[in-house]
Amino acid sequence: MKVPRVFVSMGTPYTENQTRFRVALESLLRTQCGVDPRIIGVNEYPSGSPVHKIRDTMSTCDGVLVVAYERKYVQRGIERRASPQERTFVDEKYTTPWNHIESAIAFSMGIPLYVLCETGVVEEGLIESKVDWFVKRVDFVPDVLVKPEVLESIRAWVNERVIPHARKPTGALPALARLKFSELTSHDLYVLYVLLAAVFAAGTAVGVFLRRVIQH
C-alpha cells in the first residue's frame, strides 16, 4: 500500500512557537503515524490560485488535519449589532479563514477530517465538533504533541480513518465523469490520460487479434 498522505491545514506561523509546533507536528506525522504530511508553503507550492493548488493536493491525500490557532484577537466586539440579538464579547481569539475554506473543500471531497484547536480559540463554522470529525483542544506548545492523549488521538484517527481511506478503490472514471473539464485538476487530467491510453492500447490489441482471426 502506498504511504497515506495527509494535508495539513495550518496558517503561516508568525511566532517562533508556532513554527516549532508545525515542525514538531510534521515530524510526528512522519515518524509516529507513518503518513506523508503535505503543507502549502513547505512541500507544496502554488504557482497561481492557492485554492486550485489546495484542491489539487487534497485530491491525492487520504486525510486533512486542521490546525486552528490564534490569528486574530478581538479585545472588544459586538455581534449582530443594532439587532435584538446584539451580543458584546471581549477577549476572543479567532483562527485564519483558510482553516474553514480548506475544511470545506475536504468535506466536499469526502476526505476524513481531524481538528487540533488551540485552547481559547472560538469554535465556529467547521472548526467545531461534528458528526464526521473531532476537535481536539490543546495548548499551543510543541511539547503538547508528545502527550499520550494527543499522540494516541492522532494515531487513532490515522489508523481508523486515514488508512482505510487510502485502501479504498479510487473509482477514478466515475468520479471524473461527474466533473466538468474546467474543474479537472492536473492530477485528474493525468488519471484521465492514463485511462484513455489504456483503452486505446486495449482497442489496438483487440483489432490486431480480430484481423488475425479473420485472415485464418
N, C-alpha and C positions, 0 to 999 in steps of 0.2 A: 504494500500500500504506500502511496506517495505520502510525504510528510505533510500533515494538515497545515494550512496557512490560516493565520488569524490576523484580521485587520484591526489595528489599534487606533481608535478614535480618541485623540488627545490633542488639545490645543498646543500651539508652540509654547514651550516653557519660557517664562520671563524672570524666574529666580533660579539661583543655584540649586535650591532644594528641589524644585520641580524637575530640573534637568537630571539630577541624581535619581529621582523617582522613576523617570522614564527609562534611564539606563538600567536600573535595577529590575524594572518590570520586563524589559526586553530580554534580559539575561534569564530571569525566572521562566519565561515562556519557552525559551530555547532549551535550557538545561534541566528544568524541573518538570516541564509539561510535554516536551518533545514536539513542539509546534514551531512554525516559521512565522514570526511576527512581521507584519508589513506596516510601515509607518510612513505617512506622507511627510516628505522633507528629510527623511532619514535613509530609507532604502527604496522609496517610490517618489518620483519627481514629475509633477505635471508640466507639460510643455505648453498647455493652453488653459482651457477651462478646468479648474480644480474639480468641479462636480463630475465631469466626464471621466477624469482620471480616477476619482474615488469609486465610481460605479464600475469602471474597467477593472480596477484592482479587486474590488469586492467580489466580482464575478468569478475570481479564481480562489476565493477564500471559503473556509468552512465555518468560520465564526467571526463575530465582531465584538471586541472588548472595548467598552466605552470607559474612558477615564474623565470624570467630571470634577473639576476643581475650580476654585475661585478665579474668575476673570474680571467680574465687576463687583464692586462693593457699594451698596446704597446706604448711606448714613441715615437718610430720612426720605421717605417717598409716600406717594398716595396712589392707590389703585382704584380704578373706576371713579375718577374724580368728578365731582358735581352730580353724582347719582345717588339714589337711595342706598346703593350697595358700597358707597365710598369706604375705603379702609386705609388707615395710616399704618405704615410699617417702618421699623427702624433697624439698622444694623443687619441688613440681609445681604447674602452673597449669592451670586449667580454665575453659572458656568458659561462657556462660549456657545453661541448658537450653532456652531458646527457640530457639536455633540448631538443636537436634535436633528440636524439635517442628515448626518451620517447614520444615526439610529433609524430614521425613517426610511432611508434607502435600503438598509439591511433588512428591515422588517418587510418591505415591499418585495424583496428578493427571496424571502423565506430563509434567511441566514440566522442561525442561533445568536442571541444577544446576551451579554453579561455586562453589568454596570458596576464599576468601582466609583463611589461618590464620596468626595471629601465631606467630613463631618461639618454640618452647619450650612452647606450649600442647599438652596431651596429646591425641593422636588417639584418639578413641573414638566409639562409636555411628556416626552418619552423618558425623561430622567426620573422615573418613579417605578416602583414595583408593579408589574403587570402579570397577567396570567402566563405569558410566554417567556418572561425573563425576570431576573432577580437583581435587586440593587444592594450591594454590599457597602455599608458605611465604614469609612476608615479615616484615621488621622493621616494627613498628607505628609508622611515622612518615609524615606526609603526603607527603614528597618521594619515598617509595618508589614511588608510583603513576606517576611520570614516567619511571621506569627502563624502557628498551626491553623487557627481558624480561618485565616485569609488564604494561605497557601493551599490548604485542603479544599476550600470552597472553589478556588480557581481550577484545581486539578479535577474536581468532581464535574465541573462544567465541561472541561475539555473531554473527559472520558465518557460522559453521558450524553453530550450534545454535539461537540465538535467532531470527534472521531466517527460516530455513526453518520453524521452528515457527509464526511469525506468518503465513506464507504458506499453511499447511495449511488445508483446508476445516474449518470449525468442527464440522460434524456435530452441530448442536445438538439436533435431535429425537431421534436415537438415544441421545445422552448423557443427555438429560433423562428419557427413558423408563426408564433404569436407576435413577433416584433416587426415593426416597420423597418425598412432598410436604413432610414436615418437614425434609428435607435440602436443599431448594432454597434457594439464596441469592437476594438481591434481584436480582442480575444474571440468574440462571436464570429467575426469575419474569417479568422484563421480556422475555427472549427468548421464553418460553412465550406471553406476552400477544401479542407481535408475530406469532408463528406462528399463533395461534388467530385473530387479527384478519385475517390474510392468507387463511386457509382460509375464514372466514366471508364475506369480500369476494368470493372466487372463487366460492363456492357461490351467493351472491346474483346474481352476473353470469351464471352458467350458468342459473339459474332464469329470469331475465328473457329470456335468449336462447331457451330452450325454449318459453316462453309465446308469444313472437313467431312461432316456427316453427309451433306448433300453430294459432294464430289465422289464419295464412296458408294 
